[in-house]
Amino acid sequence: MYLKVRKFDAAFIKLNQKIFMPIIKRLKQLFSFNRRPQPKGKIPICRLCKVSVADKKNSHIVPRFLTKSLFPENIHKTLAIKGDGSSKEPQDTPKEDHLLCTACERRFEILETMYAPIIRQIHDYKVQSEKFEHIVEGQKEYLKSKIINPVSFRLFIYSIIWRLSVCSNFEFECMKLNAKIEESLRGFLDQNLQDTKKSLVEHLPSIATYPDYHLCLIKPKIKTNPPGGVLSAYSEKQTHLIMLVDFALFFITDDKSIIPALAEFSNKGSRSVLIGLGDNEEWIKLNRLLVHKMLNKG
């Protein structure tokens, strides 16, 4: 788990109580944060294509543009906390050697290059009305994208989820998909990621089927500085929570496991990409709960 601290106080952002109170309640019931065993030795074959030698070193597990705010050059300090409570001060987000071959790493980079400006636009949604419809329905508030291709969105989100599941970094040791789902994501990524941006854009319309699970992406209305979230990931049966500093991503593979507060923002079966919004009430509780769980495993 990575989090940003300022002096001795954690800085947090908050989100809407209606959205996050049931989520927090569910997390308290759900996550036991059991570790998975660490694989030993190098990975000889690329985990994505399963053909080429995994010669790439320092592969980012999470795209750096999602986490770079954890590492500014100022008075803030970033801590990586292990399950036993020990910590270190990393200089960059988690990387891993010999996970991918150079060609597959490049395929991920092409997709991420497409999404880096989109993430910035999501944060700037108030001045991006031509790209995002800001919808308020009572206490429910969310963005509906006018520009994000829902298939490329799944490629991007699944690329993060899959890497979190197959990597050996201790920061993500509590995140693990079951073998069948992990393989379905790998196959989808391997079949559809391309070696140039042009070929990827041209290929997207031809993708007729994809693994369709509940993807719920939620962010605060206002991106705060310094960042108040954590970088961490957890799994419990069919529910997976990935905290990406300024986003909370819920990946749920069973319809019976999703709670109503998340179902409102699910992208399962959606032809438009939805992003839940909230305003500064309960995000701090969610992050504190995760930090508390991480420091008090036993």
Backbone torsions as a table, in degrees:
resi	resn	phi	psi	omega
1	MET	NA	132.3	175.6
2	TYR	-110.8	136.8	171.9
3	LEU	-145.3	155.5	179.9
4	LYS	-96.5	132.8	175.0
5	VAL	-124.5	146.8	177.8
6	ARG	-118.9	117.4	-170.1
7	LYS	55.0	-115.3	-179.0
8	PHE	-114.3	9.1	-177.4
9	ASP	-115.5	132.9	175.1
10	ALA	-73.2	136.6	176.3
11	ALA	-98.9	127.1	-176.9
12	PHE	-127.9	153.3	167.3
13	ILE	-107.1	169.0	-171.6
14	LYS	-129.1	162.6	176.8
15	LEU	-138.0	177.7	-171.1
16	ASN	-62.5	133.6	-176.5
17	GLN	-63.6	-40.4	-178.7
18	LYS	-60.2	-39.7	-179.2
19	ILE	-74.0	-45.4	-166.0
20	PHE	-94.6	-21.1	177.9
21	MET	-60.8	-47.4	177.2
22	PRO	-66.4	-30.4	177.5
23	ILE	-67.2	-45.2	179.0
24	ILE	-61.6	-42.6	178.0
25	LYS	-59.8	-43.4	-179.7
26	ARG	-66.3	-39.6	179.2
27	LEU	-61.7	-39.6	179.8
28	LYS	-62.2	-34.2	179.5
29	GLN	-79.8	-28.5	-161.9
30	LEU	-96.1	-53.1	-164.2
31	PHE	-86.4	118.2	174.8
32	SER	-97.8	-14.2	176.0
33	PHE	57.2	45.4	175.5
34	ASN	-71.4	138.1	179.3
35	ARG	-77.0	152.7	167.9
36	ARG	-102.5	150.0	179.6
37	PRO	-63.9	143.8	179.1
38	GLN	-79.6	129.1	175.4
39	PRO	-65.9	149.6	-177.5
40	LYS	-106.5	146.7	175.6
41	GLY	78.5	174.2	-179.6
42	LYS	-79.0	156.7	176.2
43	ILE	-91.8	111.5	-172.6
44	PRO	-74.7	-29.5	-177.2
45	ILE	-117.7	141.3	179.3
46	CYS	-52.0	130.8	-177.6
47	ARG	-72.7	-17.5	-179.2
48	LEU	-90.0	-61.0	-176.3
49	CYS	-81.6	-24.0	-179.4
50	LYS	59.2	28.1	179.4
51	VAL	-125.8	-54.3	-174.4
52	SER	-85.6	159.2	176.1
53	VAL	-67.8	137.5	-179.3
54	ALA	-79.1	75.8	-173.1
55	ASP	-88.0	-7.5	-174.7
56	LYS	-79.4	132.1	175.3
57	LYS	-107.2	156.2	176.0
58	ASN	58.7	43.9	173.9
59	SER	-76.5	127.1	174.4
60	HIS	-69.7	135.2	177.4
61	ILE	-80.3	-38.2	175.5
62	VAL	-116.9	133.9	179.7
63	PRO	-51.5	134.8	-173.1
64	ARG	-64.4	-29.4	-178.2
65	PHE	-67.1	-17.5	175.6
66	LEU	-81.7	-17.3	-171.6
67	THR	-128.4	-1.9	-172.8
68	LYS	-63.3	-21.5	178.6
69	SER	-67.8	-12.0	175.2
70	LEU	-75.2	-13.1	-171.9
71	PHE	-129.2	51.0	177.0
72	PRO	-78.8	162.5	178.6
73	GLU	-91.6	77.7	177.4
74	ASN	-151.2	-156.4	-171.5
75	ILE	-79.0	-5.4	-176.0
76	HIS	-77.9	156.0	-179.0
77	LYS	-127.2	141.6	177.2
78	THR	-110.9	135.1	178.8
79	LEU	-117.6	140.1	168.6
80	ALA	-108.0	120.3	-173.2
81	ILE	-110.4	127.4	176.7
82	LYS	-86.3	168.4	-179.0
83	GLY	-62.5	-25.7	179.4
84	ASP	-85.5	4.4	177.8
85	GLY	93.1	-12.3	177.3
86	SER	-70.6	158.5	-176.1
87	SER	-143.7	164.7	173.3
88	LYS	-142.6	169.3	-179.7
89	GLU	-114.1	89.2	-178.1
90	PRO	-73.5	156.2	178.3
91	GLN	-101.3	-5.3	-179.2
92	ASP	-157.7	168.2	179.2
93	THR	-71.8	161.7	-172.4
94	PRO	-58.1	137.8	177.0
95	LYS	-129.2	164.5	177.9
96	GLU	-147.0	140.1	175.6
97	ASP	-88.8	148.5	169.6
98	HIS	59.7	36.8	172.0
99	LEU	-94.8	-38.2	-175.5
100	LEU	-129.4	160.2	167.9
101	CYS	-83.8	165.6	-177.7
102	THR	-61.0	-39.1	-178.5
103	ALA	-65.9	-42.1	179.7
104	CYS	-70.9	-35.9	174.4
105	GLU	-58.6	-41.6	179.4
106	ARG	-63.6	-38.1	179.1
107	ARG	-63.5	-39.7	175.0
108	PHE	-64.5	-41.5	-177.9
109	GLU	-61.9	-38.1	179.2
110	ILE	-62.7	-45.7	178.2
111	LEU	-63.0	-42.4	-178.7
112	GLU	-67.8	-34.9	176.5
113	THR	-62.2	-35.0	176.7
114	MET	-67.4	-34.2	-172.5
115	TYR	-93.7	-15.7	178.7
116	ALA	-57.1	-49.0	177.8
117	PRO	-68.4	-30.2	178.8
118	ILE	-65.1	-40.5	177.5
119	ILE	-62.4	-41.5	176.7
120	ARG	-62.1	-39.9	180.0
121	GLN	-66.9	-35.5	176.7
122	ILE	-61.4	-43.6	178.1
123	HIS	-64.4	-30.2	-178.2
124	ASP	-99.3	29.0	-171.9
125	TYR	-57.6	-26.4	-178.0
126	LYS	-65.5	-24.3	178.1
127	VAL	-113.0	18.6	-179.3
128	GLN	-125.7	43.6	-175.0
129	SER	-64.3	-23.7	177.6
130	GLU	-75.1	-12.1	-177.3
131	LYS	-113.0	-23.3	-178.6
132	PHE	-138.1	129.7	173.8
133	GLU	-88.4	122.3	-179.6
134	HIS	-92.7	111.8	-172.3
135	ILE	-113.0	130.7	175.3
136	VAL	-122.9	119.0	178.8
137	GLU	-125.6	90.6	-173.5
138	GLY	66.7	-122.1	177.4
139	GLN	-91.1	-2.9	178.3
140	LYS	-87.4	128.7	-177.1
141	GLU	-139.6	132.6	-177.3
142	TYR	-160.4	168.1	174.8
143	LEU	-105.1	141.6	172.8
144	LYS	-119.4	114.9	-173.5
145	SER	-73.8	140.3	174.3
146	LYS	-101.0	-5.9	-171.3
147	ILE	-124.2	-21.4	-173.7
148	ILE	-82.2	124.0	175.1
149	ASN	-70.4	122.8	-175.9
150	PRO	-63.7	-26.2	177.3
151	VAL	-75.2	-44.5	177.6
152	SER	-65.0	-32.2	176.2
153	PHE	-60.5	-44.0	178.4
154	ARG	-66.3	-40.3	175.2
155	LEU	-56.9	-46.1	-177.8
156	PHE	-65.4	-50.0	-178.0
157	ILE	-66.3	-42.6	179.8
158	TYR	-66.2	-30.9	178.1
159	SER	-63.4	-34.2	177.4
160	ILE	-74.6	-48.9	-177.6
161	ILE	-59.1	-45.2	-178.1
162	TRP	-63.3	-44.1	179.8
163	ARG	-64.8	-37.9	176.6
164	LEU	-60.9	-38.5	-177.2
165	SER	-72.8	-37.7	-174.5
166	VAL	-92.5	-12.8	-176.5
167	CYS	-74.6	168.0	-179.1
168	SER	-111.6	7.7	-178.2
169	ASN	-64.0	135.8	-179.8
170	PHE	-64.5	-26.1	-179.1
171	GLU	-62.4	-24.4	-176.4
172	PHE	-120.3	26.5	-175.6
173	GLU	-67.7	-16.6	-180.0
174	CYS	-92.2	2.9	-178.7
175	MET	-106.9	118.5	178.9
176	LYS	-156.0	125.3	174.1
177	LEU	-85.1	158.4	172.6
178	ASN	-71.7	160.3	-169.8
179	ALA	-60.8	-38.4	-177.3
180	LYS	-66.2	-44.7	-179.6
181	ILE	-70.2	-41.4	177.6
182	GLU	-57.2	-42.6	180.0
183	GLU	-69.9	-35.5	178.5
184	SER	-64.6	-37.9	177.5
185	LEU	-69.5	-43.1	178.9
186	ARG	-58.2	-46.9	-179.6
187	GLY	-61.8	-41.5	179.2
188	PHE	-63.0	-43.4	180.0
189	LEU	-67.7	-47.2	-176.2
190	ASP	-64.3	-37.2	-178.6
191	GLN	-72.8	-25.1	-168.5
192	ASN	-118.7	-19.0	173.6
193	LEU	-68.0	143.8	-174.7
194	GLN	-121.3	167.0	-175.3
195	ASP	-93.6	-1.0	171.5
196	THR	-142.1	156.7	178.1
197	LYS	-64.3	-40.6	-179.7
198	LYS	-59.6	-47.0	-178.9
199	SER	-67.7	-32.5	177.5
200	LEU	-66.8	-47.4	179.9
201	VAL	-60.8	-41.5	179.5
202	GLU	-69.2	-29.7	-176.2
203	HIS	-80.5	-29.4	-173.1
204	LEU	-52.2	-45.4	-178.3
205	PRO	-62.7	-18.4	-177.6
206	SER	-87.4	-6.3	-179.3
207	ILE	-79.8	107.4	-174.3
208	ALA	-93.4	-28.5	-178.4
209	THR	-133.6	154.9	178.7
210	TYR	-159.9	158.1	174.0
211	PRO	-62.1	123.7	-174.0
212	ASP	-115.7	97.8	179.3
213	TYR	-118.9	171.2	177.2
214	HIS	-72.0	118.4	174.2
215	LEU	-118.5	114.4	-178.3
216	CYS	-120.6	110.0	-179.7
217	LEU	-107.3	123.0	-175.6
218	ILE	-129.3	140.1	179.2
219	LYS	-139.4	159.7	173.2
220	PRO	-72.6	157.2	178.3
221	LYS	-59.3	-39.0	-175.2
222	ILE	-122.2	126.7	175.9
223	LYS	-75.2	120.5	-174.6
224	THR	-93.5	158.2	177.3
225	ASN	-137.9	114.4	10.1
226	PRO	-74.2	160.6	179.8
227	PRO	-64.1	147.0	-176.9
228	GLY	-112.2	-2.1	-177.2
229	GLY	-95.5	-177.3	178.7
230	VAL	-118.8	163.3	171.4
231	LEU	-110.3	110.1	-176.8
232	SER	-164.3	167.8	-179.2
233	ALA	-152.2	141.6	-177.2
234	TYR	-141.7	149.1	175.8
235	SER	-129.4	143.3	169.6
236	GLU	-148.2	103.5	-177.5
237	LYS	57.0	-114.6	-174.1
238	GLN	-93.9	0.9	-176.8
239	THR	-112.7	130.5	-178.7
240	HIS	-131.4	127.7	180.0
241	LEU	-114.0	126.1	179.5
242	ILE	-123.1	115.7	178.1
243	MET	-96.3	119.4	-174.9
244	LEU	-115.2	46.8	176.2
245	VAL	69.6	-66.7	-178.5
246	ASP	-108.5	4.0	178.0
247	PHE	-136.0	148.8	168.0
248	ALA	-113.9	123.7	-179.1
249	LEU	-114.7	120.5	175.0
250	PHE	-105.4	125.8	177.4
251	PHE	-117.7	112.7	-172.6
252	ILE	-126.5	124.0	-170.7
253	THR	-102.7	4.6	-179.4
254	ASP	-133.3	127.3	-177.8
255	ASP	-60.1	-29.6	-177.5
256	LYS	-75.2	-15.4	-174.9
257	SER	-91.8	-12.6	-175.8
258	ILE	-87.5	134.4	-180.0
259	ILE	-90.6	157.4	-176.1
260	PRO	-56.0	-36.7	-178.6
261	ALA	-62.0	-29.4	177.4
262	LEU	-90.1	-33.7	-177.5
263	ALA	-58.7	-29.1	179.8
264	GLU	-62.5	-24.4	-176.5
265	PHE	-115.6	13.2	-178.5
266	SER	-69.2	140.6	176.6
267	ASN	-99.3	10.5	177.5
268	LYS	-65.6	124.2	178.8
269	GLY	72.9	1.9	-175.9
270	SER	-81.8	139.8	176.0
271	ARG	-88.8	-9.2	174.9
272	SER	-125.2	148.3	179.0
273	VAL	-83.0	126.4	179.6
274	LEU	-108.5	140.7	178.7
275	ILE	-132.8	115.6	-179.2
276	GLY	-71.0	145.1	178.3
277	LEU	-121.9	153.7	174.8
278	GLY	-152.1	162.5	-174.3
279	ASP	-124.5	91.0	155.4
280	ASN	49.2	46.3	175.1
281	GLU	-120.6	-41.9	-169.6
282	GLU	-123.1	-1.9	178.7
283	TRP	-59.1	-37.9	179.9
284	ILE	-62.2	-37.7	-179.9
285	LYS	-68.7	-39.9	178.9
286	LEU	-61.9	-47.0	-179.5
287	ASN	-67.2	-40.3	178.5
288	ARG	-64.5	-37.3	177.8
289	LEU	-60.9	-44.6	-179.3
290	LEU	-64.9	-43.5	178.2
291	VAL	-63.5	-43.5	178.9
292	HIS	-60.5	-44.8	178.6
293	LYS	-60.6	-40.4	-177.0
294	MET	-68.1	-36.5	-176.5
295	LEU	-85.6	-12.1	-174.0
296	ASN	-123.5	28.0	174.6
297	LYS	-72.8	142.2	179.6
298	GLY	-163.8	NA	NA
